[in-house]
């Protein structure tokens, strides 16, 4: 299943956090994801790369059942997180999304204060017994989002008043406030300038100490910088999956090589 390690950081065998088998996704009559099987490791950044419309964001949204919100979308196959079938009828999608946090392409803070943006999830999931508990959760999440020092003196100012890069780090803090096990990121830097992008990439590298992070990115350079594993999607198929260094320097499939060298995209 796995490639032989080609650097020190790949020597340790990680636990499998997400196991997807035979996943098919249809939008009406359109077959968007075709028989995708992949195992995603814990405490690892996994990058999904591929041309626009290849299915990488659609597959990402299968992992927290965001596709449930699209009437014409149908998902088949088996997806397990910590060996639990996330499409089992007994699984509450709201609880699942607390466990599988998501950060979107454009920063989307709620029209609330910085504090309330982060406190929202812990409040609805009953994670705090009192105000002191909630204060601690908010502070811890903002520190994990690498934005605490910038906002600690203005927690009651609106989150929408922050810069784009700060808003995205606030959204990451909001996502980790519910103590998720998996963090999904759908092109989290595409709306950011290079400095803000560098800050978020540094944060992603820190977050993998605690979470399984899955990132969809159009930027192959970004995938090479932040991920340990890379999955290449093309026309709804998972073409190749393995250690990032190997995917970029010695791909096994001609389609992967063509994409990486810029011949398709």
URZIZI-V856987 format. One record per pair of residues at least 12 apart in sequence whose ideal C-beta (glycine too) atoms are under 10 Angstrom apart, sorted by the first residue. I is the first residue (numbers start at 1). J is the second residue. D is the distance in whole Angstrom. If there is no record, write none. Layout:
BEGIN
I/J/D ; I/J/D
END
This chain:
BEGIN
1/16/9 ; 1/37/10 ; 1/38/10 ; 1/39/7 ; 1/241/9 ; 1/242/10 ; 2/14/10 ; 2/39/8 ; 2/41/9 ; 2/229/9 ; 2/241/9 ; 2/242/7 ; 2/243/8 ; 3/229/9 ; 3/241/9 ; 3/242/4 ; 3/243/5 ; 3/245/10 ; 3/246/5 ; 3/247/9 ; 3/250/9 ; 3/252/9 ; 4/242/10 ; 4/243/8 ; 4/246/9 ; 5/243/7 ; 5/245/10 ; 5/246/10 ; 6/242/10 ; 6/243/6 ; 6/244/10 ; 6/245/6 ; 6/246/6 ; 6/249/9 ; 6/250/9 ; 7/228/9 ; 7/243/8 ; 7/244/10 ; 7/245/6 ; 7/246/10 ; 9/44/10 ; 9/228/6 ; 9/243/9 ; 9/244/10 ; 9/245/9 ; 10/44/9 ; 10/228/7 ; 10/229/9 ; 10/242/10 ; 10/243/6 ; 10/244/9 ; 10/245/8 ; 10/246/9 ; 12/41/10 ; 12/43/9 ; 13/41/9 ; 14/39/10 ; 14/40/10 ; 14/41/4 ; 14/42/5 ; 14/43/6 ; 14/44/6 ; 14/212/9 ; 14/228/9 ; 14/229/9 ; 15/41/7 ; 15/42/4 ; 15/43/8 ; 15/44/10 ; 15/82/9 ; 15/212/9 ; 16/39/5 ; 16/40/7 ; 16/41/6 ; 16/42/7 ; 16/80/9 ; 16/81/10 ; 16/82/9 ; 16/83/9 ; 16/212/9 ; 17/39/9 ; 17/40/6 ; 17/41/6 ; 17/42/4 ; 17/43/8 ; 17/44/8 ; 17/46/10 ; 17/80/10 ; 17/81/7 ; 17/82/7 ; 17/83/10 ; 17/181/7 ; 17/182/6 ; 17/211/9 ; 17/212/4 ; 17/214/9 ; 18/38/8 ; 18/39/7 ; 18/40/4 ; 18/41/9 ; 18/42/9 ; 18/46/9 ; 18/63/6 ; 18/79/7 ; 18/80/7 ; 18/81/5 ; 18/82/9 ; 18/86/9 ; 18/100/9 ; 18/181/9 ; 18/182/7 ; 18/184/10 ; 18/212/7 ; 18/214/8 ; 19/37/8 ; 19/38/8 ; 19/39/5 ; 19/40/8 ; 19/78/8 ; 19/79/8 ; 19/80/5 ; 19/81/8 ; 19/82/9 ; 19/83/8 ; 20/33/10 ; 20/36/6 ; 20/37/6 ; 20/38/5 ; 20/39/8 ; 20/40/8 ; 20/59/8 ; 20/62/7 ; 20/63/8 ; 20/77/7 ; 20/78/7 ; 20/79/5 ; 20/80/8 ; 20/81/10 ; 20/86/10 ; 20/238/9 ; 21/35/9 ; 21/36/9 ; 21/37/5 ; 21/38/9 ; 21/39/9 ; 21/77/6 ; 21/78/4 ; 21/79/8 ; 21/80/8 ; 22/34/10 ; 22/35/6 ; 22/36/8 ; 22/37/6 ; 22/76/8 ; 22/77/4 ; 22/78/6 ; 22/79/10 ; 23/35/7 ; 23/36/5 ; 23/37/7 ; 23/38/8 ; 23/55/10 ; 23/58/10 ; 23/59/7 ; 23/62/6 ; 23/63/10 ; 23/75/7 ; 23/76/7 ; 23/77/4 ; 23/78/8 ; 23/79/6 ; 23/87/10 ; 23/238/9 ; 24/36/8 ; 24/62/10 ; 24/74/8 ; 24/75/7 ; 24/76/4 ; 24/77/6 ; 24/236/9 ; 25/55/7 ; 25/58/6 ; 25/59/7 ; 25/61/9 ; 25/62/6 ; 25/67/7 ; 25/70/10 ; 25/73/7 ; 25/74/7 ; 25/75/5 ; 25/76/8 ; 25/77/9 ; 25/236/8 ; 26/72/8 ; 26/73/7 ; 26/74/5 ; 26/75/8 ; 26/76/8 ; 27/58/8 ; 27/67/9 ; 27/70/7 ; 27/71/10 ; 27/72/5 ; 27/73/6 ; 27/74/8 ; 28/71/9 ; 28/72/5 ; 28/73/8 ; 28/74/9 ; 29/72/9 ; 30/72/9 ; 30/73/10 ; 30/236/9 ; 31/55/10 ; 31/235/10 ; 31/236/6 ; 32/53/9 ; 32/54/10 ; 32/55/6 ; 32/58/5 ; 32/59/9 ; 32/67/9 ; 32/73/8 ; 32/74/10 ; 32/75/10 ; 32/235/10 ; 32/236/6 ; 33/54/10 ; 33/55/5 ; 33/56/9 ; 33/58/6 ; 33/59/5 ; 33/62/7 ; 33/67/10 ; 33/75/8 ; 33/76/9 ; 33/77/9 ; 33/233/9 ; 33/236/5 ; 33/237/8 ; 33/238/9 ; 34/55/8 ; 34/233/10 ; 34/235/8 ; 34/236/5 ; 34/237/5 ; 34/238/9 ; 35/76/10 ; 35/77/8 ; 35/236/9 ; 35/237/8 ; 35/238/8 ; 36/55/8 ; 36/58/10 ; 36/59/6 ; 36/62/9 ; 36/77/8 ; 36/79/10 ; 36/231/9 ; 36/233/8 ; 36/236/8 ; 36/237/7 ; 36/238/5 ; 36/241/10 ; 37/77/8 ; 37/78/9 ; 37/238/7 ; 37/241/9 ; 38/59/8 ; 38/79/10 ; 38/214/10 ; 38/229/9 ; 38/231/6 ; 38/238/6 ; 38/241/6 ; 39/80/10 ; 39/229/10 ; 39/241/9 ; 40/63/8 ; 40/81/9 ; 40/182/8 ; 40/212/6 ; 40/213/10 ; 40/214/6 ; 40/229/7 ; 40/231/9 ; 40/241/9 ; 41/208/10 ; 41/212/7 ; 41/228/8 ; 41/229/7 ; 42/82/9 ; 42/181/8 ; 42/182/9 ; 42/208/9 ; 42/210/10 ; 42/211/8 ; 42/212/5 ; 43/207/10 ; 43/208/6 ; 43/209/7 ; 43/210/7 ; 43/211/7 ; 43/212/7 ; 43/213/9 ; 43/228/9 ; 44/208/6 ; 44/211/9 ; 44/212/6 ; 44/213/7 ; 44/214/9 ; 44/227/8 ; 44/228/5 ; 44/229/6 ; 44/244/10 ; 45/183/9 ; 45/185/9 ; 45/201/10 ; 45/204/6 ; 45/205/7 ; 45/207/8 ; 45/208/5 ; 45/211/9 ; 45/212/8 ; 45/213/5 ; 45/214/8 ; 45/215/6 ; 45/223/9 ; 45/225/10 ; 45/226/5 ; 45/227/4 ; 45/228/6 ; 45/229/8 ; 45/230/9 ; 45/244/9 ; 46/208/10 ; 46/212/7 ; 46/213/7 ; 46/214/5 ; 46/215/7 ; 46/223/10 ; 46/226/10 ; 46/227/6 ; 46/228/7 ; 46/229/4 ; 46/230/7 ; 46/231/7 ; 46/241/9 ; 46/244/9 ; 47/185/10 ; 47/204/10 ; 47/213/9 ; 47/214/8 ; 47/215/5 ; 47/216/8 ; 47/217/6 ; 47/219/9 ; 47/220/9 ; 47/222/8 ; 47/223/4 ; 47/224/8 ; 47/225/9 ; 47/226/7 ; 47/227/4 ; 47/228/9 ; 47/229/7 ; 47/230/5 ; 47/231/7 ; 47/232/9 ; 47/244/7 ; 47/247/9 ; 48/60/6 ; 48/184/10 ; 48/185/10 ; 48/186/9 ; 48/214/7 ; 48/215/7 ; 48/216/5 ; 48/217/7 ; 48/223/8 ; 48/227/9 ; 48/229/10 ; 48/230/8 ; 48/231/5 ; 48/232/8 ; 48/233/6 ; 48/238/9 ; 48/241/9 ; 49/215/9 ; 49/216/8 ; 49/217/6 ; 49/218/8 ; 49/219/8 ; 49/220/6 ; 49/222/9 ; 49/223/5 ; 49/224/10 ; 49/227/9 ; 49/230/6 ; 49/231/7 ; 49/232/6 ; 49/233/7 ; 49/234/10 ; 49/240/10 ; 49/244/10 ; 49/247/8 ; 49/248/10 ; 49/256/9 ; 49/259/8 ; 49/260/9 ; 49/265/10 ; 50/216/9 ; 50/217/10 ; 50/218/9 ; 50/231/8 ; 50/232/6 ; 50/233/4 ; 50/234/5 ; 50/235/9 ; 50/236/10 ; 50/237/9 ; 50/238/9 ; 50/239/8 ; 50/255/9 ; 50/256/9 ; 50/259/7 ; 50/264/10 ; 50/265/9 ; 51/218/9 ; 51/232/10 ; 51/233/8 ; 51/234/7 ; 51/235/8 ; 51/259/7 ; 51/264/7 ; 51/265/5 ; 52/218/7 ; 52/265/8 ; 53/233/10 ; 53/235/8 ; 53/236/9 ; 54/232/9 ; 54/233/4 ; 54/234/5 ; 54/235/6 ; 54/236/7 ; 54/237/8 ; 54/238/10 ; 54/239/9 ; 54/259/9 ; 54/265/10 ; 55/233/5 ; 55/234/8 ; 55/235/8 ; 55/236/4 ; 55/237/8 ; 55/238/8 ; 56/186/9 ; 56/187/9 ; 56/214/10 ; 56/215/10 ; 56/216/5 ; 56/217/9 ; 56/218/9 ; 56/231/8 ; 56/232/9 ; 56/233/5 ; 56/234/10 ; 56/236/10 ; 56/238/9 ; 57/104/10 ; 57/105/9 ; 57/184/10 ; 57/186/5 ; 57/187/8 ; 57/216/5 ; 57/233/9 ; 58/70/10 ; 58/73/8 ; 58/75/9 ; 58/216/10 ; 58/233/9 ; 58/236/8 ; 59/75/10 ; 59/79/10 ; 59/214/9 ; 59/216/9 ; 59/231/9 ; 59/233/7 ; 59/236/9 ; 59/238/8 ; 60/102/8 ; 60/184/6 ; 60/185/8 ; 60/186/6 ; 60/187/10 ; 60/214/6 ; 60/215/9 ; 60/216/5 ; 61/73/9 ; 61/75/9 ; 61/102/8 ; 61/184/8 ; 61/186/8 ; 61/216/10 ; 62/75/6 ; 62/77/8 ; 62/79/6 ; 62/86/9 ; 62/87/9 ; 63/79/7 ; 63/81/8 ; 63/86/8 ; 63/96/9 ; 63/100/6 ; 63/102/9 ; 63/182/7 ; 63/184/6 ; 63/212/10 ; 63/214/7 ; 64/79/10 ; 64/81/9 ; 64/86/8 ; 64/93/8 ; 64/96/6 ; 64/97/5 ; 64/98/10 ; 64/99/8 ; 64/100/4 ; 64/101/8 ; 64/102/6 ; 64/180/9 ; 64/182/8 ; 64/184/6 ; 65/79/9 ; 65/86/7 ; 65/87/7 ; 65/91/8 ; 65/92/10 ; 65/93/5 ; 65/94/10 ; 65/96/6 ; 65/97/7 ; 65/100/8 ; 66/93/9 ; 66/97/8 ; 66/100/9 ; 66/102/7 ; 66/104/10 ; 66/184/9 ; 66/186/9 ; 68/87/9 ; 68/93/6 ; 68/96/10 ; 69/93/9 ; 75/87/7 ; 81/96/8 ; 81/99/7 ; 81/100/7 ; 81/181/7 ; 81/182/6 ; 81/212/9 ; 82/99/9 ; 82/181/7 ; 82/182/9 ; 84/96/9 ; 84/99/9 ; 86/99/9 ; 86/100/8 ; 94/124/8 ; 94/125/8 ; 95/125/8 ; 95/178/10 ; 96/180/10 ; 96/182/10 ; 97/121/9 ; 97/175/10 ; 97/178/8 ; 97/180/9 ; 97/184/10 ; 98/121/6 ; 98/122/9 ; 98/124/9 ; 98/125/5 ; 98/127/9 ; 98/175/10 ; 98/177/9 ; 98/178/4 ; 98/179/8 ; 98/180/7 ; 98/181/10 ; 99/178/8 ; 99/179/8 ; 99/180/5 ; 99/181/6 ; 99/182/7 ; 100/175/9 ; 100/178/10 ; 100/180/6 ; 100/181/7 ; 100/182/5 ; 100/183/8 ; 100/184/6 ; 100/211/10 ; 100/212/9 ; 100/214/9 ; 101/121/8 ; 101/171/10 ; 101/172/8 ; 101/174/8 ; 101/175/3 ; 101/176/6 ; 101/177/9 ; 101/178/7 ; 101/179/9 ; 101/180/4 ; 101/181/9 ; 101/182/7 ; 101/183/5 ; 101/184/7 ; 101/185/9 ; 101/211/8 ; 101/213/10 ; 102/171/9 ; 102/175/6 ; 102/180/9 ; 102/182/9 ; 102/183/8 ; 102/184/5 ; 102/185/8 ; 102/186/7 ; 102/188/10 ; 102/214/10 ; 103/145/10 ; 103/168/7 ; 103/169/10 ; 103/171/5 ; 103/172/5 ; 103/173/10 ; 103/174/9 ; 103/175/5 ; 103/176/9 ; 103/183/7 ; 103/184/7 ; 103/185/5 ; 103/186/7 ; 103/187/9 ; 103/188/5 ; 103/200/9 ; 103/204/10 ; 103/213/10 ; 103/215/9 ; 104/168/9 ; 104/171/7 ; 104/175/10 ; 104/184/9 ; 104/185/8 ; 104/186/6 ; 104/187/8 ; 104/188/8 ; 104/191/10 ; 105/168/10 ; 105/185/9 ; 105/186/5 ; 105/187/4 ; 105/188/7 ; 105/189/9 ; 105/190/5 ; 105/191/6 ; 105/216/9 ; 106/164/9 ; 106/167/9 ; 106/168/9 ; 106/171/9 ; 106/186/10 ; 106/187/9 ; 106/188/10 ; 106/190/8 ; 106/191/5 ; 106/192/10 ; 107/159/9 ; 107/160/9 ; 107/162/8 ; 107/163/9 ; 107/164/6 ; 107/165/8 ; 107/166/8 ; 107/167/3 ; 107/168/4 ; 107/169/9 ; 107/170/7 ; 107/171/5 ; 107/172/9 ; 107/188/9 ; 107/191/7 ; 107/192/8 ; 107/196/10 ; 108/159/10 ; 108/160/10 ; 108/167/8 ; 108/168/9 ; 108/170/10 ; 108/171/6 ; 108/174/9 ; 109/158/8 ; 109/159/4 ; 109/160/6 ; 109/161/9 ; 109/162/7 ; 109/166/9 ; 109/167/5 ; 109/168/9 ; 109/170/5 ; 109/171/6 ; 109/174/8 ; 110/158/9 ; 110/159/7 ; 110/160/8 ; 110/170/10 ; 110/171/10 ; 110/174/8 ; 111/158/7 ; 111/159/8 ; 111/160/6 ; 112/156/10 ; 112/158/7 ; 112/159/6 ; 112/160/9 ; 113/151/10 ; 113/154/9 ; 113/155/7 ; 113/156/5 ; 113/157/6 ; 113/158/6 ; 113/159/7 ; 113/160/10 ; 113/161/10 ; 114/138/9 ; 114/142/8 ; 114/147/9 ; 114/150/10 ; 114/151/5 ; 114/152/9 ; 114/154/7 ; 114/155/5 ; 114/156/7 ; 114/157/6 ; 114/158/7 ; 114/159/5 ; 114/160/10 ; 114/161/9 ; 114/162/7 ; 114/166/9 ; 114/167/10 ; 114/170/6 ; 114/173/9 ; 114/174/10 ; 115/134/9 ; 115/135/9 ; 115/138/6 ; 115/139/10 ; 115/142/9 ; 115/151/9 ; 115/154/9 ; 115/155/4 ; 115/156/6 ; 115/157/9 ; 115/159/9 ; 116/138/9 ; 116/155/9 ; 116/156/8 ; 116/158/9 ; 116/159/8 ; 116/174/10 ; 117/138/9 ; 117/141/10 ; 117/142/10 ; 117/155/10 ; 117/158/9 ; 117/159/4 ; 117/160/9 ; 117/162/10 ; 117/167/9 ; 117/170/6 ; 117/171/8 ; 117/173/8 ; 117/174/5 ; 117/177/9 ; 118/134/9 ; 118/137/8 ; 118/138/5 ; 118/139/9 ; 118/140/9 ; 118/141/5 ; 118/142/6 ; 118/145/8 ; 118/147/10 ; 118/151/10 ; 118/155/9 ; 118/159/9 ; 118/170/7 ; 118/171/10 ; 118/173/5 ; 118/174/5 ; 118/175/10 ; 118/176/9 ; 118/177/5 ; 118/178/10 ; 119/131/10 ; 119/134/6 ; 119/135/9 ; 119/137/7 ; 119/138/5 ; 119/141/9 ; 119/155/10 ; 119/174/9 ; 119/177/7 ; 120/174/7 ; 120/177/8 ; 120/178/9 ; 121/137/9 ; 121/141/9 ; 121/174/7 ; 121/175/8 ; 121/176/9 ; 121/177/5 ; 121/178/4 ; 121/179/9 ; 121/180/9 ; 122/134/6 ; 122/137/5 ; 122/138/8 ; 122/141/8 ; 122/174/10 ; 122/177/5 ; 122/178/6 ; 122/179/9 ; 123/137/9 ; 123/177/10 ; 124/178/9 ; 125/177/9 ; 125/178/6 ; 125/179/9 ; 127/177/8 ; 127/178/7 ; 127/179/7 ; 134/177/10 ; 135/155/9 ; 137/177/6 ; 137/178/9 ; 137/179/9 ; 138/155/7 ; 138/173/8 ; 138/174/10 ; 138/177/7 ; 139/152/8 ; 139/155/9 ; 139/173/10 ; 140/173/9 ; 140/176/9 ; 140/177/8 ; 140/179/9 ; 141/170/9 ; 141/172/9 ; 141/173/4 ; 141/174/7 ; 141/175/9 ; 141/176/5 ; 141/177/4 ; 141/178/9 ; 141/179/9 ; 142/155/8 ; 142/169/9 ; 142/170/8 ; 142/172/10 ; 142/173/5 ; 142/174/9 ; 142/176/10 ; 142/177/9 ; 143/173/8 ; 143/176/10 ; 144/169/10 ; 144/172/8 ; 144/173/6 ; 144/175/10 ; 144/176/5 ; 144/177/8 ; 144/203/8 ; 144/206/8 ; 144/207/7 ; 144/210/8 ; 144/211/9 ; 145/166/9 ; 145/168/9 ; 145/169/5 ; 145/170/6 ; 145/171/8 ; 145/172/5 ; 145/173/3 ; 145/174/8 ; 145/175/8 ; 145/176/7 ; 145/177/9 ; 145/200/10 ; 145/203/7 ; 145/206/10 ; 145/207/9 ; 146/166/10 ; 146/169/6 ; 146/172/8 ; 146/173/8 ; 146/199/7 ; 146/200/9 ; 146/202/7 ; 146/203/5 ; 146/206/7 ; 146/207/9 ; 147/162/8 ; 147/165/9 ; 147/166/6 ; 147/167/9 ; 147/168/9 ; 147/169/4 ; 147/170/6 ; 147/171/10 ; 147/172/8 ; 147/173/6 ; 147/199/9 ; 147/203/9 ; 148/169/10 ; 148/173/8 ; 150/162/8 ; 150/163/9 ; 150/166/6 ; 150/169/8 ; 150/170/10 ; 151/166/7 ; 151/169/9 ; 151/170/8 ; 151/173/9 ; 159/171/9 ; 159/173/10 ; 159/174/9 ; 163/192/9 ; 163/193/9 ; 163/195/10 ; 163/196/7 ; 164/191/6 ; 164/192/6 ; 164/193/7 ; 164/196/6 ; 165/189/9 ; 165/191/9 ; 165/192/5 ; 165/193/7 ; 165/195/7 ; 165/196/3 ; 165/197/8 ; 165/198/9 ; 165/199/6 ; 165/200/7 ; 166/196/8 ; 166/199/9 ; 167/191/9 ; 167/192/9 ; 167/196/9 ; 168/185/10 ; 168/188/6 ; 168/189/8 ; 168/191/8 ; 168/192/6 ; 168/196/7 ; 168/197/9 ; 168/199/9 ; 168/200/6 ; 168/203/9 ; 169/188/10 ; 169/192/10 ; 169/196/8 ; 169/199/7 ; 169/200/7 ; 169/203/7 ; 171/185/10 ; 171/188/8 ; 172/185/8 ; 172/188/8 ; 172/200/7 ; 172/203/6 ; 172/204/9 ; 172/207/8 ; 173/203/10 ; 175/207/10 ; 175/211/10 ; 176/207/7 ; 176/210/8 ; 176/211/8 ; 179/210/9 ; 179/211/10 ; 180/210/10 ; 180/211/7 ; 180/212/9 ; 181/210/9 ; 181/211/7 ; 181/212/7 ; 182/211/6 ; 182/212/5 ; 182/213/8 ; 182/214/7 ; 183/204/9 ; 183/207/6 ; 183/208/9 ; 183/210/9 ; 183/211/5 ; 183/212/7 ; 183/213/5 ; 183/214/7 ; 183/215/9 ; 184/212/9 ; 184/213/8 ; 184/214/5 ; 184/215/8 ; 184/216/8 ; 185/200/9 ; 185/204/7 ; 185/207/9 ; 185/213/7 ; 185/214/7 ; 185/215/4 ; 185/216/7 ; 185/217/8 ; 185/226/10 ; 186/214/9 ; 186/215/8 ; 186/216/5 ; 186/217/9 ; 187/215/8 ; 187/216/6 ; 187/217/6 ; 187/218/6 ; 187/219/9 ; 187/222/9 ; 188/200/6 ; 188/201/9 ; 188/203/9 ; 188/204/8 ; 188/215/7 ; 188/216/9 ; 188/217/8 ; 188/222/10 ; 189/201/7 ; 189/204/9 ; 189/215/9 ; 189/217/7 ; 189/218/10 ; 189/219/8 ; 189/222/7 ; 189/226/10 ; 190/216/10 ; 190/217/8 ; 190/218/7 ; 190/219/8 ; 190/222/10 ; 197/219/9 ; 197/222/8 ; 197/225/10 ; 198/225/9 ; 200/215/10 ; 200/222/10 ; 200/226/9 ; 201/215/10 ; 201/219/10 ; 201/222/7 ; 201/225/6 ; 201/226/5 ; 202/225/10 ; 202/226/9 ; 203/226/10 ; 204/222/9 ; 204/225/9 ; 204/226/5 ; 204/227/9 ; 205/225/9 ; 205/226/6 ; 205/227/10 ; 208/226/9 ; 208/227/9 ; 208/228/8 ; 213/226/8 ; 213/227/8 ; 213/228/10 ; 214/227/9 ; 214/229/9 ; 214/231/9 ; 215/227/7 ; 215/230/10 ; 216/231/10 ; 216/233/9 ; 217/230/10 ; 218/265/9 ; 220/232/10 ; 220/247/10 ; 220/248/7 ; 220/259/8 ; 220/260/6 ; 220/262/9 ; 220/265/9 ; 221/248/10 ; 223/244/7 ; 223/247/8 ; 223/248/8 ; 223/260/10 ; 224/244/6 ; 224/245/8 ; 224/247/9 ; 224/248/6 ; 224/249/10 ; 224/260/10 ; 225/244/9 ; 226/244/9 ; 227/243/10 ; 227/244/5 ; 227/245/10 ; 227/247/9 ; 228/243/7 ; 228/244/6 ; 228/245/9 ; 229/241/7 ; 229/242/7 ; 229/243/6 ; 229/244/6 ; 229/246/10 ; 229/247/8 ; 230/242/7 ; 230/243/8 ; 230/244/4 ; 230/245/9 ; 230/246/9 ; 230/247/4 ; 230/248/7 ; 230/251/10 ; 230/256/9 ; 230/260/10 ; 231/244/10 ; 231/247/8 ; 232/247/7 ; 232/251/8 ; 232/253/8 ; 232/255/8 ; 232/256/5 ; 232/257/10 ; 232/259/6 ; 232/260/8 ; 233/259/10 ; 234/253/9 ; 234/255/5 ; 234/256/8 ; 234/258/9 ; 234/259/7 ; 234/264/8 ; 234/265/10 ; 235/255/9 ; 237/255/9 ; 239/251/9 ; 239/252/9 ; 239/253/5 ; 239/254/9 ; 239/255/5 ; 239/256/6 ; 239/259/8 ; 240/252/6 ; 240/253/5 ; 240/255/8 ; 240/256/5 ; 240/257/9 ; 240/259/10 ; 241/256/10 ; 242/256/10 ; 247/260/8 ; 248/260/6
END
